[in-house]
Amino acid sequence: MTLAYAGIELWKVSLMQQLLYLGLICVALWAAPAKAQQLQLLVGMEKPPYIQVQSQTGYELDLLKAVVKRMGFDSQFIHVPNGRLLTLFNDGQADLVSLQRGTPAGLYATQPYISYQNILIVRQDLHKDILSLSDLVGLRVMAFQNARQFLPPDYAEAITRTSSYLEVVEQHQLPALLLKNRVDVLVMDRNIFLHYYRKTAPSDNSLKILSFFQSNHYHMLARTPEVAERFNKALAEIKQSELFSQLQLKYFAELNQ
C-alpha cells in the first residue's frame, strides 16, 4: 500500500467519524425536549405564607408557577415592593404584574387569582368589647403597611381616635407584641397572622379574631388580551384540580380562597 493510498483511507475514516459524530448530535438535539418560553412576572417582596423570596415558594408563587406552566411557559419572578409593581410594569418591565385591583387603560385584567381577608386580632381578656370599628377609640393599634389605603373609609376615621397607631412592613413580631400586652389590636391579613401566630405560640389560644372587612380580590394585569385569556383558562383549570386545595392546606392549613 502506498503512502498516498494509506492517507486517502485514513481521511475517509476520519470523515466518516466526523459525519457519525454530527449525526449523533442532530439526533440528540431532535430528541431533547424544547425549552419552554419564559414569562416574567412582577410580584411582591417577602410575605409568608404567600411569598418566600429565598426559597421561591409560598402560596402565591406556587399558584402562579402552576398557572404559567399550564399556559405552556416557564415563570421568572421579579420581586419589588407592592407600591412599585404597577409603576415598573408601566415602564415596560415583565409580561404580567400581580396583586392589582384596577385596570388602567391599555392593559388587560385577568380573573381574580388570590384573595386577602383582613381582620382585627385582640386578646381574650381585653378590657372592652369591640363591636364595631368605632370601638377602637383609646386603644393601641398596629397594622400592616398602607392599611389606611386598603381598608374602608370608616377604618381611616376610627384610627384617628386611637391612643396610638402604627403601620409596619415587617409583621412577624406582631403576634408576640400582642401576647406581651405591648399593643391592644392588630390589623392583618388572616393567613399572615395565623402563619406568625402558630410560629410564635403554637399552643396558645388567648387571642381572638374579629371580622369587620370584606375580602379583597386581586387580579393580574397583562399587556395583551391573548395573554390574559390564556391565564384565565389555565387558572380555571388549576382551580378545578386537586392542586388548588393542596396549596391552601399546605400554606394556610385551611381552605379560604
Secondary structure, 3 states (H helix, E strand, C coil): CCHHHHHHHHHHHHHHHHHHHHHHHHHHHHHCCCCCCEEEEEECCCECCCEECCCCECHHHHHHHHHHHHHCCEEEEEECCHHHHHHHHHCCCCCEEEEECCCCCCCEECCCCEEECEEEEEECCCCCCCCCHHHHCCCEEEEECCHHHHCCHHHHHHHHHCCEEEEECCCCCHHHHHHCCCCCEEEEEHHHHHHHHHHHCCCCCCEEEECCCCCEEEEEEECCHHHHHHHHHHHHHHHCCHHHHHHHHHHHCCCCC
